[in-house]
């Protein structure tokens, strides 16, 4: 254990070889734990989850919970520079401890210790999303709702050329979502914007699950198009028949109006219209004829 807690800056007998051994033991135990716990997850997702459980950040967080920094053996330079707070040193020391436990008590002892540390973590993670970045999660969520993929645009850059900050917008037009994210690179800016967009999308669906629009009934569409509204219980006629009926009705109405106008003119009025003028001073008027509309 003393060797496992010793950094190379402290002396020649340090923990790097134990770290190598402990890394392999850790991967084997975590892989076995995931295999038992998630029977319906395929190999690709199991590998992704394991990689995130054994990465430096996760090991660093476990080491902090164990207050491992109080027991490190560091050289004077590392002590002055705050090496006991450095994530890489704490993560490597934890792996070295796993290697030391394996040598001292065998695989089963190491397995019990690692399981005790990792089971509380597994209770709080989602294997479907663990390790996926914000852009991937946003894309998968929108695809699951059959919504078009988001759009990313760099809207501004700030700072000197060697230390630029990128401001990126993320758009989800169908849901009227428009957010901005910033980062030290375009990718980092997109990830920051995607994280905000994902939160906004999830909030929108949490408030209103039926966000997608429903198509209007067929009768309403016909009414908007200026065609006679179809009654729900009546048989639907073809548009050609409806157009023919409308034309016949209009023709009959015109004929009826013409007949009424003819009947309204007095008989003597008709004779006056047909009479010739008395003198030559007036030009001859054209004969007026009545055509009866069939």
N, C-alpha and C positions, 0 to 999 in steps of 0.2 A: 504493500500500500504506500509506503514512503516513496518508493521509486515512481509509482504511478502519479504521485502528487508533485513530482520534481520536474520543473521546466529545464530545458537544455541550457538556459542562461545561468542556472545555479551550479551545475557541475557536470562531470563526464557521465555519471550514472543518472540518466534522465528517462523520461517516459515515452519516447517516440516509438520504440519497438512494441511496448505494451499497447500503445495507441493503435498501431497496425493490427495487432491481434484482436483488440477489443472492437474495432470497426467491423471485422468479419463476424464476430460473435453477435454483435448488435443486429446486423443485417439478417442473420439467420433467424434469430429469435423474433424479430419484428415480422419477417416474412411468414413464419409459422403462425404467429398471432393473427395476422390478417387472413391467412388461409382458413383458419378455424372460424374466425368471426364473420367473414363476408363470403358466404358460400355461393352467392349469385353474381359476384363481380368477376369479370374476365381478367386475363393475365396483364393486359395493358393498363387497366385501371389499378390493379393491385400494385404494379410497378410504380405508377405515379404516386399512389398514396404512401408506399414505403419510402420513396425518395424524399418526400416531404417530412416524413416522421424522423428520418435519420440525418437530415441536413443540419448545418451548423446552427441556424437560428433556433431550431427545436431543442437541440442539445444544450445550447446556451441558456435557454429558458429553464430547462430541467436543472442545470447546474446552479442557477440563481436560486431556485426553490430549495436546493440542498445547502445553500450558502457555502458553496465549494471554494469561493474566493478567499475565505478565512484560513484555508488549510494549504493553499498553494505554497510551494517553495520556489521562489524566483530569485534571479540575480539582482544585484543592486540597481543596474540600469533599468530593468523591467519594473522594479518597484517604484522608481522615481517617475517613470513614464506612465504609470497606471496600468501595468500589464495584468493586474488581478481583476481589472474590469473588462479586459479585451475579450470579445466573444470567441475568437478563434482559439485563444489559450484555454478558456474554460471548457469549450466543446471538446478539444483534444484531450484535456485532462479527464473528462468524464469517460471518454472512450478507453483511455488507459486504465481507468478504474475497472471497467467491465473486463478488460483483458486480465487484470490482476486477480479479479474474483474467479475467473475461469481457471487460471493456473492454480489458485489456492484451493478451490472447492469443487472444480469440475463444471461441466456444461449445465447441469441441472441447477446448481447454485446461481450461476450467472443468469440463467433463464428466469428464475424466480424474482431476482432483483429487477431485471429489465421489465418483466410483465407488471410488477407492482408500480413501476414508474410510468408505464405507457397506458395501462388500462384507463386511468382517469382522463388521459388525453383523448383516447378513442371515444369516450362517452360524449365528448363535446364537438367532434368533427363530423362533417358530412363527406363520406367517401366519394360521392358523385361530384363534388366541387373542389375538394381539397387539392391544392396545387395548380388549379387553373387560374390564369390571369383574368383581369376584369373584362378585356375585350372578348375573350373566348366565352366567358359566362354570359355576357350581354348578347353575343351572337346566338348562342344556343337557346337562350330564353326567347328571343324574338322569333327564331325559327320554329320553336315549339308552339308559338302563338300565330304562326303563318303571317308574320309581319316582315316587311322588307328590311334588309340589313342596314345598320346605321351608317351615316356618312361622317367622315373626319376631314377637317380642313385646318391648316395652320393659319391663324388669323393675325399673329404678330410674333416677333422675336425681340427679346430685350437683352441688354448687357453686351459686353465685349465679345469679340469673335471666339476667344478661348474659354469663355464662361457664359455662354448664351442660355437664355431661358425661353422655351417655346410655349406659346399659348395656343391651344388647340380647341376647336369647337367640335362637339358631337351632336349630330342631328338624328332624331327619329321622327320624320315628318308626319307619319300616320297618327302618332300619339301627341303631336305638337310639343315635343320635348327638345329643348335647345340648351345645352350646358357647355361650360368651358373648364378646361383643366390645364395645368402648367407643369413643366418638367424640364430637367436638364438636357433632354433630347426630344426629338419628335415622338419617338416611341413612348417615352415616359409621359409626355403630355397627353398622348392618346389614351394611355392606360388610366391616367388620372381622370380624364373626361369620361371614359367608359365606366369607371366606377360610379361617378355621379349619375350618369345616365341610367345605369342598372338600378340604382336606388330609386330613381324617379319612375322608371317603368314598373318596378315591383310595387311601388306605392300606388301607382295609377290602377293597376289590376287588383290590388287589395281593396281599394275603394269601390271600384266598379268592375266586377269580373267580366261582364258582357260589354267590353269596350268596343269590339268590332261591330260595324254597322250591319243591320239586317236589311235584306232587299225588300222593297215595297211590294205589296200584293199586285197581281196582274191587273186587276180592275183599276187600281189607282194609276198605274202606268198608262193604261188606255185613255183614262180621263185626261191625264196631263198631255197626251198626244193629240187631243182634240177629236177623238173618236168616241162614238156613243158608249157609255158605260155599260158593261156587261152585268146583268143581274146575276146574283149567285146561283139561283135555281134554274135560270133560263139557259137553253142550249146556245153555245157560242157560234155565231155565224162567221163565215170567212169575210175578210176585209173587202174582197171583190164584190160579194153579194151586197154587203152593206153600202158600198159606194154606188152600185147600180140602183138600189132602192132610193137612195138619197137623190140621185139625178132624176128618176121618174117622178118623185114627189114634187121636186122643184118645177118640172115641166108642166105638171098638172095644175099647180098653183098659178102659173103664168097664164095658162089658157082660161082658167076660171076668172081671173082679173080682167082679161080682155073681153070676155062675154058680158061681164057686169058693166063695163064701160060702154059697150055698144047699146045695151038695153037702156042706159041712162040718157041717151041722146034722143030728143023729141023727133017725131016724123018730119015736121016742117023744117026742122034744122037740117035734116038730111037732104030735103029738096033744095034748100038754099045753097047747100054746099055743091049740088050738082048743076044749078042754074048757070046759064051763060051771062056775062055782063051785058048791060043795055047799050053802052056806047063804046066807041073806039078809043076813047081817052084812056081807058084802063087796059092794061095788058091782060091777055088771056090767062086765067088762073088754071093751074093744072088740075086735072080731074082727080078727085079723091076717091079711092076705092077702099073697101073693107075686106081684108083677108081674114077668113075665119081660121083660127088656129085649131088644128086637129088635136 
